[in-house]
Amino acid sequence: MSNPKTSENFEKAKAAWEKARQRYADKIKPRKNLSGIEVKSVYTAEDVEGIDLDTMPGVYPYTRGLYPDGYALTPWMQQMVFGYGTCEETRAKMEKMVAEGMEGYFGHKVFNMVLDIPCMYGIDSDHPEARGNVGQCGCVLCSVEDYDEIMRDWDLKTTNFSYITGDNCLPALALACAAAERRGDSIDMLHGNSMNWYPRIAVQDIPSWEPKWGYALMGDLIKFCTNKVPAWNTTNIFMYGLSEAGATPLQELAYGLSWGKSVIDAGVNAGLAPDSFVGRIGFQIGIQNDFFEEVAKLRAHRRMWAKITKDAGCTKPQCQHARVHIHTSGNVLTAQQPLNNTARITMQVMAAIMGGVQSIHSCSFDEAISIPTEISHRTAIRTQQIMMWESGLRNVADPLAGSYYVEWLTDKMEKEAWEIYNDLESKGGYQKGLEEGWIKKAIDDTSYQRKQAVKEGKWPVVGLNMYQSDEEEDYQQFKVDLAIEKKAIEKLKAFKAKRSQEEVDNAIAHLRNTCFEFKEGKADLMPALVEAARKGVTNGEMTVPMREAFGWYVSE
Amino acid sequence: MSEKTIKVLLAKKKIDVHGRGSKLIARELRDAGMDVIYFRFGTADDIVNAAVQEDVDVVALSIMTSGHNLLVEDLIPMLKEKGKADVMLIMGGVIPKSDFEGLKKLGVHEVFPPGLPGETVANYIRENVGKVGLS
């Protein structure tokens, strides 16, 4: 292979290039991307010298993608987040989304459902603190009947249910298992995703379990699924949460991988072999506004996770695959001139596709104002579908491979991310960083610096610090009727009236016992939760003994 | 405004998510010389008690996930009852513009959309604190 650096033609072209720009060259300053990496105005073969470009898609370390032919066999999964009101409203929305063409691999159904905030915190609709929040920003899923209603009529073999939960992650899975059994199905048929993202509290300002128990609970869910629900995706590494809290793409990459490593450790601590569970860990990653930086981040991410999992002892390709769901960035959307956000979202979806991801949620243009309207939500999914069918973007796997700039940037992001990652690991890893607050401090500082830069006009945001407008856009925002709350409470009351109170009380007492046995390493928790769910114990009722045992921890 | 440092209780309601905006505002109000008590995860009761205990001049509520009207309906009578009728009450976060008017009718002095410089909030506080109250 000829070395282009020494090729006579290249040297000639370079000399001519230098001459052509001589007049103004000293005025051109390198620009910085979001991660603070300096970017030149031109890249050449000289910049990729020493970088290994002899790789193929579908081959370790998967820089060029997980599958040998990219999206040729099947396009990415369209996994729009949705959910509001009771199951009735959410079911109607599910059916509407299916009618709109939302689907996963090979036409399978994928439902990426968000629970309402009270459910996420583990309180039921009838709890006084739930007031004003019931069914507002997610679906009410309190009882086994609610889960049954969501699953009804969908073929469990070809339908994927993702439950976006908080502290109620384990109770939610237990209720879903009990609901499947009620239908006469075996729980090993279930397909879907638990979030199991306790480590998000390192940056998201929310209370949760004590760190030690937070991690132990993650391990318990992983163990249960590995043994009983093999096709269930147990853990979502919520890098998007890091990004939304203010992380640069580089910080998101480094801290996210460290988080992933901490989940591998949690599974191993629960007694599992890496090859038995790591393949069911997945990532949710954000996409901000620097197109090439995001593509490079996704390519570097695959390569780094392949190396981390291999080092952890994984030998199966499935366990070395970084499977990625993209959530386009919410924090870069502006409440000012909201329709402008469609341009941002379009570009972000393009970056996700160029980055070769498995699944995409595209935000709606009005998300800085309220939950999406029917029109904005439809436009968001259509954005994906236009890319999928009209653009030709998915015809070729990893189409930016070989670009001097993209390969250089991929390598640069990887190198810098390893530095942050290794530093964190050497200080005790992600869990320690969570407990001692380093991760939060680093990301809060970035967020503050970014806002200062936006205020000073050093960081351009169209419609916010440039091209402002006083004209109001004609925009009808979506509202969830507060009557939903009454409906949800009545529904819960009717459900509770049908139960045997004695059975419920016994199940809760057993659960309380098991929580304390679990803390002593004498019992698993998930089986007791599933048993409680079978007896009609609700999401909120399960969380009470869990809260007693595992605490209420506010990260600093 | 006098030399006295303005004391702000910046509260996030009990059940909410994503604290980026409120943390930024807390820092920016501090930059503007105010004394900020950053109070997370409070019910209306908790917020009122903190406001009384700390004897704040301003209660600023940050909202990400709805429930703002009900929170204010609970909060205002409780603040008045506990002798904080002279406090300034402002809100910010992901609150639809169409709700601004209703919140002001309930007694909220000002509502701020997301993405604003903290100085806008600081200036509003400086110009109006002590001059407004809960009617």
HADDOCK unambig.tbl for C-alpha pairs under 7 A between the chains (distance, minus, plus):
assign (segid A and resid 117 and name CA) (segid B and resid 15 and name CA) 6.63 0.50 0.50
assign (segid A and resid 117 and name CA) (segid B and resid 16 and name CA) 6.73 0.50 0.50
assign (segid A and resid 118 and name CA) (segid B and resid 15 and name CA) 6.87 0.50 0.50
assign (segid A and resid 132 and name CA) (segid B and resid 67 and name CA) 4.12 0.50 0.50
assign (segid A and resid 132 and name CA) (segid B and resid 70 and name CA) 5.90 0.50 0.50
assign (segid A and resid 133 and name CA) (segid B and resid 66 and name CA) 6.36 0.50 0.50
assign (segid A and resid 133 and name CA) (segid B and resid 67 and name CA) 5.34 0.50 0.50
assign (segid A and resid 136 and name CA) (segid B and resid 66 and name CA) 6.78 0.50 0.50
assign (segid A and resid 137 and name CA) (segid B and resid 65 and name CA) 6.32 0.50 0.50
assign (segid A and resid 204 and name CA) (segid B and resid 18 and name CA) 5.47 0.50 0.50
assign (segid A and resid 204 and name CA) (segid B and resid 19 and name CA) 6.18 0.50 0.50
assign (segid A and resid 205 and name CA) (segid B and resid 17 and name CA) 6.90 0.50 0.50
assign (segid A and resid 205 and name CA) (segid B and resid 18 and name CA) 6.10 0.50 0.50
assign (segid A and resid 205 and name CA) (segid B and resid 19 and name CA) 4.98 0.50 0.50
assign (segid A and resid 206 and name CA) (segid B and resid 17 and name CA) 6.32 0.50 0.50
assign (segid A and resid 245 and name CA) (segid B and resid 20 and name CA) 5.46 0.50 0.50
assign (segid A and resid 335 and name CA) (segid B and resid 114 and name CA) 6.74 0.50 0.50
assign (segid A and resid 368 and name CA) (segid B and resid 94 and name CA) 6.40 0.50 0.50
assign (segid A and resid 369 and name CA) (segid B and resid 94 and name CA) 5.66 0.50 0.50
assign (segid A and resid 369 and name CA) (segid B and resid 95 and name CA) 6.38 0.50 0.50
assign (segid A and resid 369 and name CA) (segid B and resid 96 and name CA) 5.45 0.50 0.50
assign (segid A and resid 370 and name CA) (segid B and resid 94 and name CA) 6.56 0.50 0.50
assign (segid A and resid 370 and name CA) (segid B and resid 95 and name CA) 6.95 0.50 0.50
assign (segid A and resid 370 and name CA) (segid B and resid 96 and name CA) 6.11 0.50 0.50
assign (segid A and resid 448 and name CA) (segid B and resid 24 and name CA) 6.22 0.50 0.50
assign (segid A and resid 455 and name CA) (segid B and resid 117 and name CA) 6.19 0.50 0.50
